[in-house]
Amino acid sequence: MPDLRDELTDAPYTPPADALEQQVAEIIASVLDIDKVGREDSFYDLGGGSMQAIRICARAEQETGLNVDPLALLENDRLVDFVAELRGANSKTAGES
């Protein structure tokens, strides 16, 4: 059974706001073996480190088709910030084509 998010953080749970946030939250939860990830949750507070960031980003890239850099997760550790960074980085890449 996965760990409960509420045992790892005191922050109130805010559910993902859209499909991409939900998809990325599910990937993070799966890799970190926890029940759920909210928009304001910090990857670090949930037990994440550099090896998990690499696994999360590889899966996110594979499942979403977006370009995902592990450094983006390490520098933007809250789900809402990480997904915003993904959107911004991928819109710049698409605009350069």
VEXSEVEX-387559 format. One line per 10 residues: number of its first residue (from 1); for each residue x, y, z of N, C-alpha, C. Coordinates in pm, whole numbers. Example, Ala and Ser with C-alpha at 12.3 -4.5 7.8 and 13.67 -1.06 7.14 Angstrom:
% residues 2
1	1319/-569/780/1230/-450/780/1320/-330/780; 1285/-225/708/1367/-106/714/1290/3/787 $
END
This chain:
% residues 97
1	85/-119/0/0/0/0/89/125/0; 57/223/-85/139/344/-91/127/426/38; 230/506/62/226/598/175/117/702/151; 65/754/260/-36/859/249/32/995/246; -7/1076/151/47/1210/134/36/1288/263; -76/1275/332/-102/1353/453/-5/1320/566; 62/1206/558/162/1172/660/297/1238/630; 314/1286/508/442/1343/466/445/1496/471; 328/1559/467/322/1705/464/202/1754/543; 217/1872/602/107/1935/674/27/2028/584 $
11	75/2050/463/8/2141/371/-131/2087/335; -230/2175/325/-363/2128/283/-358/2077/139; -439/1977/108/-442/1919/-26/-525/2005/-119; -466/2041/-232/-537/2111/-340/-527/2023/-463; -638/1973/-516/-630/1881/-629/-575/1948/-755; -518/1867/-844/-471/1921/-973/-584/1993/-1045; -549/2100/-1117/-649/2187/-1178/-692/2146/-1317; -612/2065/-1386/-648/2027/-1523/-587/1891/-1557; -609/1847/-1678/-567/1712/-1719/-416/1692/-1712; -338/1791/-1755/-192/1775/-1751/-141/1770/-1606 $
21	-192/1858/-1522/-153/1852/-1381/-190/1717/-1321; -308/1666/-1354/-351/1537/-1301/-258/1425/-1349; -225/1427/-1476/-138/1324/-1533/0/1326/-1467; 58/1445/-1452/189/1457/-1390/181/1420/-1242; 75/1460/-1174/57/1424/-1032/52/1273/-1015; -16/1204/-1104/-24/1058/-1096/113/993/-1119; 191/1048/-1209/326/996/-1233/413/1016/-1109; 408/1136/-1052/488/1164/-932/445/1072/-818; 316/1058/-798/265/972/-691/311/828/-711; 307/781/-833/347/644/-862/495/623/-833 $
31	580/714/-881/724/700/-861/761/711/-713; 696/803/-641/727/822/-499/650/726/-409; 562/645/-469/481/547/-397/398/610/-286; 324/715/-327/229/779/-235/92/780/-300; -12/808/-221/-148/797/-272/-191/909/-366; -142/1032/-345/-183/1145/-430/-85/1259/-415; -89/1349/-513/-5/1470/-511/-95/1588/-546; -89/1692/-464/-168/1812/-489/-87/1918/-560; -157/2020/-609/-91/2126/-688/16/2201/-610; -4/2219/-481/90/2297/-400/196/2211/-332 $
41	190/2080/-354/283/1990/-286/424/2001/-343; 522/2002/-253/662/2005/-292/712/1862/-314; 775/1842/-424/840/1715/-457/933/1672/-344; 1003/1766/-285/1098/1735/-178/1027/1692/-50; 918/1761/-15/842/1726/106/786/1584/97; 761/1539/-25/703/1406/-45/810/1298/-56; 936/1335/-33/1044/1237/-30/1122/1225/-158; 1103/1319/-251/1171/1313/-379/1316/1356/-372; 1396/1299/-460/1537/1332/-475/1575/1325/-622; 1703/1337/-651/1746/1345/-791/1716/1219/-871 $
51	1730/1102/-813/1701/978/-887/1552/968/-920; 1467/1006/-825/1324/1003/-852/1287/1108/-957; 1354/1223/-955/1327/1327/-1054/1355/1276/-1195; 1464/1202/-1210/1497/1145/-1341/1389/1047/-1385; 1345/960/-1294/1241/862/-1327/1108/932/-1360; 1072/1031/-1281/947/1105/-1304/952/1173/-1440; 1061/1238/-1472/1072/1312/-1597/1074/1218/-1718; 1140/1104/-1706/1140/1007/-1816/999/957/-1842; 927/925/-1737/788/878/-1754/698/988/-1807; 715/1110/-1756/632/1222/-1801/655/1249/-1949 $
61	780/1243/-1991/812/1264/-2132/748/1155/-2217; 761/1032/-2173/705/917/-2246/553/924/-2254; 488/960/-2143/342/956/-2137/274/1081/-2192; 342/1196/-2188/278/1320/-2235/327/1364/-2372; 445/1315/-2412/503/1358/-2538/572/1493/-2527; 574/1551/-2407/640/1679/-2385/787/1659/-2357; 867/1759/-2384/1009/1760/-2350/1019/1789/-2201; 1079/1699/-2123/1082/1715/-1978/1226/1703/-1928; 1277/1810/-1868/1413/1814/-1815/1407/1794/-1664; 1479/1695/-1608/1478/1674/-1463/1514/1800/-1383 $
71	1599/1886/-1439/1634/2010/-1371/1510/2098/-1349; 1413/2090/-1441/1290/2168/-1427/1215/2126/-1301; 1213/1997/-1270/1146/1950/-1149/1227/1987/-1025; 1357/1974/-1032/1441/2007/-917/1434/2155/-882; 1416/2240/-983/1409/2385/-960/1266/2434/-936; 1166/2356/-978/1025/2392/-964/956/2275/-894; 976/2264/-764/939/2143/-693/790/2129/-663; 713/2238/-670/568/2225/-651/506/2183/-784; 405/2097/-777/340/2046/-898/296/2160/-990; 230/2260/-935/178/2371/-1016/292/2442/-1090 $
81	406/2461/-1024/520/2530/-1087/587/2441/-1191; 600/2313/-1161/663/2219/-1254/582/2210/-1383; 450/2196/-1371/366/2186/-1491/368/2317/-1569; 368/2430/-1500/379/2559/-1569/511/2568/-1645; 618/2521/-1585/749/2519/-1651/747/2429/-1774; 683/2313/-1763/671/2223/-1878/596/2289/-1992; 486/2353/-1959/407/2422/-2062/489/2532/-2129; 557/2612/-2048/638/2722/-2102/752/2673/-2188; 825/2574/-2140/939/2521/-2215/894/2457/-2346; 782/2389/-2344/737/2321/-2465/672/2416/-2564 $
91	614/2526/-2515/558/2623/-2609/671/2698/-2679; 782/2723/-2608/899/2788/-2670/959/2696/-2776; 969/2566/-2743/1024/2468/-2838/937/2460/-2962; 805/2458/-2943/712/2449/-3056/722/2575/-3142; 743/2690/-3079/753/2815/-3153/881/2826/-3232; 984/2751/-3196/1111/2757/-3266/1113/2672/-3391; 1016/2583/-3406/1015/2491/-3521/989/2563/-3649 $
END
